[in-house]
Amino acid sequence: MQSARDRLHSVSESAGLDAQLLLEFATGFPREQLLAHPEQKLTPYQERTIEDLVRQYLAGSALPYLLGWWEFYGRRFIINPHVLIPRPETELLVELALSFLQPRKPARFLDVGTGSGIIAITLLLEHAGSTAVASDHSLDALKVAQKNRDRYSLGNRLDLVQASLAEGLGSMFDLVCANLPYIPSAKLADLPVARREPREALDGGEDGLDLIRQLLDDLPRIVSRDGSAILELEAGQGGKALTYAKRSLPGCVCRIQQDLAGKDRLLIVTGF
C-alpha cells in the first residue's frame, strides 16, 4: 500500500485513497480489513495484480475503469469504458428531480442518454413506486445499465430502450431528465477526459448544444401536462441554452440552476 501510494503521488491528489482502492480490488478484502491488518501478506498473484493496476494507472487509465465501479449518490455502480464516469455535479440533477416528484405519489419518468443508468436507477431507489424508461443510442452503454438495473433489482420498474434521444417513445412522462453530450467538439482535443472516456458521450457538436436543442424541440411530445424537464449543461452554456429553450417552448417556464460553485449547471423547463 505504501509503495503504491508513493508511486501514485505523481498522478493523483488522492494517492493514499487510490492505493487503498486498488489494493481492495486486487485482494478482494474490504479497505477496513486492509487498514486494520497491515501485517497481512499478499500472495504472488495479488502482488502481480496490484503491480499491473498501478502501471495502468500511471499510464493514464482512469481509476474507476480499473476498479469497474464508481460511487454515485452513496451507491456503487458498475461502469466500463463504454460509459462516462459518474460525477458529483450530476447529483444536483438527481436532487432537483426528487424535489419535483411528490412524496408517496408514483411518477413515470424518462432518462435520456442514460449511459450506465445512474440517474434513472438512483431516482427509482429514492422514490418508491415510480417507474422509468431509460434510453441510449449505444447498445454497449445499455448493457452496462442493465447490469446496474439487475444489481439493484429494478427489472420490473425500469425499461431500457435503444433509441436516439426519445425517438420512438410515445409515452407521456411526468419528468424527463438528461445528461447528454455537451462539450463543444473543438474543446475535446485539449481535454484529458476525451482520451479516457467515450468521445460519443462527450461530443455535443460545434457549440455543445446539438443534442440538447433536439431534445428541447421534442419535449412537448413526451412531457405530460404539468410535467418537468431537467437537462445538465456545461458551465458556459446557460445563457445560450436558456435563450433557445424560451424560443422553442414559448408556453413553458424555463430557468437555469447553478451548482454549488455558482456555475450554470442545469436547464429546467416546467409548465407544459
URRA-V237059 format. One record per run of one state. SS is the DSSP state (H for helix, E for strand, C for the rest). FROM is the first residue (numbers start at 0). LEN is the number of residues. If there is no record, write none. Layout:
[[SS/FROM/LEN] [SS/FROM/LEN]]
This chain:
[[C/0/1] [H/1/7] [C/8/6] [H/14/13] [C/27/3] [H/30/6] [C/36/7] [H/43/15] [C/58/4] [H/62/5] [C/67/1] [E/68/4] [C/72/2] [E/74/4] [C/78/11] [H/89/11] [C/100/7] [E/107/5] [C/112/5] [H/117/9] [C/126/4] [E/130/6] [C/136/2] [H/138/13] [C/151/6] [E/157/5] [C/162/10] [E/172/6] [C/178/4] [E/182/1] [C/183/1] [H/184/4] [C/188/4] [H/192/4] [C/196/2] [H/198/3] [C/201/1] [E/202/1] [C/203/6] [H/209/13] [E/222/10] [C/232/2] [H/234/14] [C/248/4] [E/252/6] [C/258/5] [E/263/7] [C/270/2]]
